[in-house]
Amino acid sequence: MKAAAVNELFRRLKAERPEPVSELLHRNHFELLIAVLLSAQATDKSVNKATPTLFKLAPDPQAMLDLGEEKVRECIKTIGLYNSKAANIIKTCQRLLDVYEGEIPQTREALESLPGVGRKTANVVLNNAFGIPTIAVDTHIFRVSNRIGLAPGKNVLAVEKKLLKVVPESYQGHAHHWLIFLGRYTCMARKPKCTDCLIRDLCQYKDKLLD
């Protein structure tokens, strides 16, 4: 996709959602970190059903440790991989207290040192909590970037690196959300809503559903 088309694509997405925000419910950086950790291989909807109770009981790392792994597991048992996620939450909270005085670190290296936190989770926290222009590539962004010809790549890291090259700097702060929402609500995996798509004339997908 040519630079002019990329710029127009993001201009339209911005016009539709000028200030997009994460759909994961959270009130602070700690809750964002835990919510994103829980969202791995799970939907935001399923995470949002579980976290209000969890965050009411444990709004900070010390309270989460005091709650304990068993009760954390009980709060999140409706989410996929809840056993390993509960264990990682407790380990992460312990490390936050031991190493970072209970604060959420602001570097990728530090975030990825937390149990259960990978590159995508770190990117989401850096972008949403601290305004750093990272682009976390989830299944939606991976699909959209390849399908429309924006940033084709064989794996998520390749797509991320290409996105950071092709997305204009002025749009990088919100590009993650715009592409997620495009993939989540319009450019779905099985039946993309091509006729309703804001960028259908820019899209390079050969099998557009325009009937």
TIVOMI-686415 format. One record per atom (N, C-alpha, C, O): x, y, z. Coordinates in steps of 0.05 Angstrom, whole numbers, plus 5000, padded with zeros to 4 digits. Layout:
<rs>
XYZ/...
</rs>
This chain:
<rs>
501749765000/500050005000/501850255000/503650275016/501250434982/502850674980/502450865003/500350865017/504451035008/504351215031/501851395031/500751445053/501051495008/498751665007/496251515016/494451625030/496051265008/493651105015/493751045045/491651055059/496050985056/496350935085/495451185101/494051155121/496351415092/495651655106/492651705105/491451785125/491451655082/488551695079/487051495096/484951555108/488051245097/486851035114/486551125143/484451115155/488751225154/488751305182/487251565186/486151615208/487251735166/485651985168/482751915172/481352035188/481751715157/478951635159/478351495185/476351545198/480151315194/479751185219/479751375242/478251345261/481451585241/481551785262/479051955262/477952015283/478052015238/475552175236/473252025249/471452145261/473251755247/471051595258/471351575289/469351595303/473751535298/474351515327/476751695334/478951595335/476251945340/478452135344/480252055368/482652095367/479051955390/480551885414/479851605423/478451575443/480751405409/480051125417/481451045443/483651125448/480050885458/481250785483/480750475485/479050365471/482250355502/481950065505/479249995516/478050135532/478149775507/475549675516/475849505542/473849415553/478349455550/478749325575/478249515599/479349735599/476549435617/475849605640/478249635659/479249425668/478949875665/481149915685/481050205694/480050385680/482150255718/482150525730/484950635733/485250875739/486950465730/489650555734/491650375720/490750175708/494150425721/496150275706/496349985716/496749805700/496049945741/496149675752/493849505741/494249275732/491449615742/489149465732/489349415702/488449205692/490449605688/490949565659/492749335654/492249155637/494949325668/496949105665/495648835670/495948645655/494148815692/492848555699/490748485678/490548255670/489148685669/487048625649/488348535623/487248345610/490448655615/491748575590/493048295593/492848135574/494148245616/495247975621/493047765619/493447545608/490747825629/488447645629/487347605600/486047405594/487747805583/486447805557/487847625537/486747575515/490147515544/491547335526/489747085520/488846955539/489247035495/487546815486/484746825499/483546625505/483847065503/481147115514/480047365503/481547535492/477447405504/476247645493/476147865515/476047805539/476048115506/475848335525/473248305541/473048375564/471148215527/468548175540/468747985564/467648045585/470047765560/470347565582/472047675605/471447625628/474147835598/475847945619/474248155635/474348165659/472648315621/471148535634/468948425652/468048565670/468148175648/466148055666/467447965693/466147965714/470047905692/471447805715/472848015732/472947995756/473948215718/475748405732/474348595752/475648665772/471848675749/470648855769/470748735797/471448875817/470148475800/470248345826/473148325836/473748375859/474848245817/477648215825/478848475834/480248485854/478448685819/479648945825/478349075850/479649235863/475949005856/474649105881/476048985905/476449115925/476748725902/478048585924/481048655925/482248655947/482248705902/485148745901/485848965881/486448905858/485749215890/486249445872/489249515868/489849695853/491049375881/493849435879/495549175884/494348975893/498149175878/499648935880/499648805907/499448555910/499848965929/499848845955/497248715962/497148495974/495048845955/492348735960/492048475944/490748295953/493148465920/492948225903/494447995917/493547765917/496848055927/498347845941/496847755966/496847515971/495747945980/494247876004/491747695997/490947526013/490647755974/488247595966/489047305961/487547125969/491347265949/492446995945/491546865919/489546935907/493246675910/492746545885/490146405883/488746415862/489346265904/486846115903/484446295898/482646235882/484346525912/482046705909/482146855882/480046915870/484546915873/484847035846/483746835825/482346915807/484546585828/483646385810/480546365810/479346325788/479346385833/476446375835/475146605820/473046575808/476346845822/475247085809/475447065779/473747185765/477446925768/477946935739/477346665726/478246615704/475946485740/475646215730/474046195704/473945985691/472646415697/471146415671/472846485648/471946485625/475346555653/477246635631/479046405624/479846255642/479646375599/481446155590/484146175604/485146385609/485245935609/487945915621/488146045649/490146145656/485946035663/485746175689/487746075710/488546225727/488445825709/490345715729/493045845726/494245945745/494145845701/496745955696/496646265699/498646385708/494546385692/494246675694/494146765723/495346965730/492846615740/492746675768/495546655781/496346825797/496946445773/499746415783/501446645774/503046745790/501246725749/502846945739/502147215751/503947375756/499647255757/498847505770/500147525797/501147745804/500147315812/501347325839/504347365837/505447525852/505647225818/508547255815/509247535805/511247655813/507547645787/507947915777/507748125799/509348305802/505748095816/505348285838/507648265858/508548475868/508648025862/510948005880/513448145869/514848285883/513848115843/516148245830/515748555829/517648705833/513248645825/512748935825/513449055852/514549275853/512848905873/513449005900/516448985907/517649165919/517648765899/520448715905/522348885889/524448975900/521748945864/523649075846/522749365839/524549535835/520149415837/519249665826/517549825846/516050015838/517749765872/516349905893/513349925888/512050125895/512249725875/509349715870/508449865846/506049875841/510349995832/509550155809/509849995783/511349795782/508450075763/508649945737/511050055721/511050295716/512949895714/515349995700/514650105672/512550025660/516350285662/515750425637/517550355614/517750505595/518850125616/520550035594/519649755586/518649605602/520149695560/519349425550/520849205565/519749005572/523449245569/525149045582/524048985610/523848745617/523449195625/522449145652/519749015652/519248835668/517949095634/515348975633/515548685625/514048515636/517248615606/517448345597/518848165618/518947925615/519948285639/521148125660/518948035680/519547865697/516548135677/514348055694/513147785684/512647765660/512647595702/511547345694/508947375679/507147515688/508747245656/506247255640/506047485621/504147505606/508047665622/508047895605/509947865581/512347835585/508747855557/510347825533/510448095518/509648295529/511448085494/511848325478/509148475473/509048715476/507048325466/504548455460/503448595485/502548825483/503448455508/502448575532/504048825540/502949035547/506648805537/508449035543/507749265525/507649495534/507349215499/506649425480/504049565487/503849805486/502049405495/499449525503/499749705527/498649925527/501249615547/501649785571/503250035564/502550255573/505350005549/506950235542/505250445527/505550685531/503550345509/501950525493/499650655509/499250895508/498150485523/495750585537/496350735563/495050935569/498350635577/498950755603/500750995601/500451195615/502750975582/504851175582/505051335556/506751505553/503251275537/503151435512/505451395494/505951555476/506851165497/509151105479/508050985453/506450795455/508851085430/507650995405/508550715396/510050685377/507650515411/508050245403/505550135389/503350245393/505849925374/503549795361/503549505368/504949345357/501849425387/501649145395/500048995374/497849075368/501148785364/499848625343/498448385355/499748195363/495848395355/494248165364/493148025339/493948095316/491347835342/490247685319/488747865300/488947835275/487348065310/485848255293/487748415276/487448435252/489748535289/491648705274/493348545254/493848635232/494048305262/495548135244/493948075219/494948085197/491447995223/489647935200/489248175183/489548165158/488448405195/487848645179/490348735164/490148805140/492648745177/495048845164/495848685140/496648795119/495448415141/495948245119/493848265098/494348275074/491348265106/489048255087/488848495070/488548475046/489148735082/488748975066/491249075053/491249265038/493548945058/496049025046/497449245060/499249375048/496749305084/497949525099/500749455108/502649605103/501149215120/503749135131/503948835131/503848715152/504148715107/504248415106/506648305120/508848425119/506248085134/508447955148/507647675156/505347615160/509647495159/509147215165/508647165195/507546965202/509547355212/509047325240/508547595253/508847805240/507747595278/506947845291/509148055293/508748295291/511647955298/513848145300/514448275273/515048515273/514348125252/514748235225/512648455219/513248665208/510148395226/507948585221/508348835238/508049055229/509148795264/509549025281/511749205271/511349445269/513949095263/516149255252/515449405227/516249635223/513849265210/513049395185/511049625191/511149835178/509249575210/507349785217/508750035227/507950265220/510749995243/512250225254/513650375232/514350615236/514150245210/515450385187/513450535170/514050745160/511050405166/509250515146/507150705157/506150885144/506450675183/504450845195/505651115201/507751135215/504451335191/505551595197/505751645226/504051565242/507951785234/508451825262/506151955277/505651895300/504752135264/502552285276/500252095283/498552175299/500151855271/497951675277/498751435294/497051275302/501351405300/502351165314/501251145342/500950925353/500651365355/499651355383/497051205386/496551075406/495251215365/492651085366/492350865346/490250735344/494350815330/494150615308/493250345318/491650205306/494350265341/493650005353/490649975356/489549775348/489350175368/486550165373/484950175347/482950025343/485650355329/484150375304/484150115289/482150035278/486449985288/486549735273/485149505287/483949335274/485249505313/483749295329/480749325324/479449135318/479749575326/476949615322/476049555293/473849455289/477749615274/477249545246/476949245244/475049145231/478749095256/478648805254/476448675271/475348475263/475848805293/473848695311/471048735302/469248555305/470448955289/467749025282/467149045253/464749045245/469149055236/468649075207/470148865191/468848715176/472748845194/474348665178/474748405193/476948315199/472448275199/472548025215/473747795198/474047815174/474447585212/475947365200/474247225178/475147185156/471747155185/470146985167/468547145147/468547095123/467047345157/465347505139/465847795143/464247935157/467947905131/468448185134/466248355122/465048285101/465548575135/463448755126/464548955106/464649195112/465348855083/466749025064/464949255054/465949475049/462349215051/460649425041/460349655061/459749875053/460849595087/460649805107/463349925115/463550095132/465449835102/468149905110/468950185100/468550255077/470050335118/470950615111/473250615092/473650815078/474750405090/477250405074/477150205052/479250115042/474750125043/474449905023/475749974996/476749804982/475850234989/477050314964/480150314966/481550314945/481150324990/484050314994/485150034998/487449974993/483349865007/484049585014/484949424990/483749454968/486949264993/487949094971/487048804972/488048634957/485048754989/484048474992/482648394966/480848534957/483448174955/482348084929/479547974931/478147974911/478847874954/476247734957/474247904972/472847794990/474048154967/472248334981/469348244977/468548154956/467848254999/464948174998/463348424994/462548555014/462848494969/461448744963/458548714954/457248904946/457548464955/454748414947/452848474970/450448444967/
</rs>
